[in-house]
């Protein structure tokens, strides 16, 4: 019933949103500034010096308007911005002059896509002028570049990278930017002559931000407020074939080097559709995960650090069905071992053989995405410790991963998509298929919004097909200072997307209400302020029973004078909470009861523009429950020192102490099928140091160190979980019951040292040195320094990796040969005129 209801609601709302909005008034029509662009036959030199002839008569974009923090305020003459544009057969040129006092300009050198503490100038292009699919090009006062693709559903994706050219010049009365954006960095149709266009200028010293076309942040997505670029015509999209050949050398624990060569490819199948492929993938420079101890019932997950799986995946993230760490992650099956057998090869991940993405969007707003990856067959080697015999067992067969997406955008603010994911494993292994309908719809006035999805999962198990259903619907007021929302989420017991996606829980039927108030204009003391409240009511779907509820309040803001961020929150889980996950007995629906949990937190972050800044937070939690003395305290402090525009060091220390927590302890040697809990104290300390020195925008060296340490100390006597969700303490200890100790002393150590040099556009030489230590034992009474000594006694893993990647633009090579041929033709014609009998070889 929930599935059908959401399905009907999504299609009904999509139809209504397409219907004529009778309430639309003339005042609500968004005015758009116009900029006329002219073709040039002489390209400007990209050096930041705006003395090229092409800029003399170019149309001017100026009169920028502030939208942050004071919306609608015009820029004064001393900080005005003047922008000009031109184009030729190869790309679009931009010249911008930002007037300012050079002593006040913020300029911190950072690596690409890292904003740091720098002013910036931003060009936003929307070649289809659809208000939803922007391509963003940032240039900072330091000369650093950043780029992203953006849309209302997924925000800005800085994992996307293009190759383009820019230069910055600091002058006596401001700073200048010159840019060339080649057509290969854009996706466009030749018959769309009016492009969406916006310029931004950001002042880091006071967090002011201006746009060329005025922006109303109180409603709608920012793409609706773009101006328009007119005059681009008679251009042909280039052959968008970019090659990224690479070679790498990896020394693991200083053994013999492992050499790798391969290539990444980007190819424009059509003017709007692009193929991305990684051939013979090399992920040797993906960083270590920040490991931590996981006592909870859900799997521990980490973000993907492999560039191919993080770049340009906005379409594939529709419906949250794609968790890229599944591709090349842990095997899907564990080997079946006898008592006298053990695995001799440590299989942490499955090798990715190749991966391909095809994605793009037509001028009518139809997005098409196709993803495919193949992983190799992986076997575990198993040793019989009694006989010495060995055997192999397949833990992951040859596997194919697929995603297919169709996403139709409309009205400049809405979209509806169909998504399908599929995992096919060779042989008698589990296959999986998930299909979803996803919608994000605004009314034409951009005042109300509904988001929702319906999903169906199918898994081919040994005992047949298992089908699961899930739905989500979210309705909100999307304008004004006061806003509110309602949501409902549902999943049955069989819903499972974890072969290619990630969902920790299923079997729920939950409701939520949110309300919040925010200001869009500064007050006497605050630049911005937000306060919100929420209430959530949770039920199990089968059997239909109450599982919990909570309510809370949060606030955050920024002071006007010191530019200090601050915030806090408090959350209250009222009454009895029925935790159906902590007992780890999903089949029998066992649950654990706790009551009246309250947690709160406050934090500050001082002005990063100053040489010394600090982040700090403190919080705690407790239970108002009879016979429970549970409490937890945590705090963290993180000073950062900017020694110069090129050198930054930061340190963070976090501490958490949890007393008399109760949770699942040890069931390895069950007693009459009892579920065993324990009461425990846990102490966690994390130290982290990071520093970076940027020689210039193209050369940087960075160092990161992290040490994580935690101890879990259980009381001697365990508890037995009763059918009513309560615990009864055993008169016997863990040891007397024949149970293993649940005490834990867990620590890790990571060091990452990297050097990166961009020696040519899109071409990088990267050298990384990493080491890692890990230790886990039952010595929970050890202090920090004793645990650290034990950690340092472990075998350290050393990895040295050197990678060279070179960017090759097929269109650029082709144009060079074309120019050479044209030169030969000119010489031939001239020679023929001078001597008709002469032959040019």
Secondary structure, 3 states (H helix, E strand, C coil): CHHHHHHHHHHHHHHHHHCCCCCCCHHHCCCCCEEECEECCCCCCCCCCCCCHHHCCCCCECCCEEEECCCCCECCHHHCEEEEEEECCCEEEEEEEEECCCCCCCCCCCCCCCCCCCCEEEEEEECCCCCCCEEEEEEECCCCEEEEEEECCCEEECCCCCCCEEEEEEECCEEEEEEEEEHHHCCCCCCCCEEEEEEEEEECCCCEEEECCCCCCCECCHHHHCEEEECCCCCCCCCCEEEEEEEEEEEECCCCCEEEEEEEEEEECCCCEEEEEEECCCCCCCCCCCCCCCCCCCCCCCCCCCHHHHCCCCHHHHHHCCCHHHCCCCCCCCCCCCCCEEECCCCCCCCEEEEEEEEEECCCCEEEEEEEEEECCEEEEEEECCCCCEEEEEEECCEEEEEEEEEEEECCCEEEEEEEEEEEECCCCCEEEEEEEEEEEECCCCCEEEEEEEEEEEEEECCEEEEEEEEEEEEEECECCEEEEEEEEEECCCCCCCCCCCCCCCCEEEEEEEEEEECCCCCCCEEEEEEEEEEEEEEECCCCEEEEEEEEEEEEEEECCCCCEEEEEEEEEEEEEEECCCCCCCCCCCCEEEEEEEEEEEEEECCCCCCEEEEEEEEEEEECCCCCCCEEEEEEEEEEEECCCCEEEEEEEEEEEEEEEEEECCCCCCCCCCCEEEEEEEEEEEEEEEEEEEEECCEEEEEEEEEEEEEEEECCEEEEECCCCCEEEEEEECCCCCCCCCCEEEEEEEEEEEEEEEEECCEEEEEEEEEEEEEEECCCCCCHHHHHHHHHCCCCEEEEEEEEEEEEEHHHHHHHHHHHHHHHHHHHHHHHHHCCCCCCC
